C-alpha cells in the first residue's frame, strides 16, 4: 500500500494538477492562435503577395520532376514566424498589463503604537542632551 499511497500523493499534488491544467489550456490556446494565423493573418498578409506572384497556394510549389514540395516547407516556415510574432505580441501586452497593476502607488505603512512611543522617547532624549 505504500507505493499506491505515494503515487496518489504525487498525482494529486498541486504542481501536477497545475501542469495538467496548463497543458490543456495551452492546447486550446494553441488552436486559437493557429486559427488566428491561418484564417486571418496569413491570408491578409500572404494573399496579395501570392496573387501578385500568380500563385494561389504555396504547397503547389515543387521542384520539377521530383516529389520535393519546397512550397509546403516555405508555408510552414512563414506560419511559424507569424505564430511566433503573434505570441510575442500577446505576451508583451500581458506583461504591460502586469506592469500597470504593479505600478499602483504603495501606501506607507502606519507606524505601530510602540514605534510612535519609541520615537517620542528618542526625541525627548535628544532634547535633553
Secondary structure, DSSP 8 states (H G I E B T S, - for coil): -HHHHHHHHHHTSHHHHHHHHHHHHHHHHHHHHHHIIIIIIHHHHHHHHHHHHT-S-GGG---TTS---HHHHHHHHHHHHHHHHHHHHHHHHHHHHHHHHHTS--------HHHHHHHHHHHHHHHH-
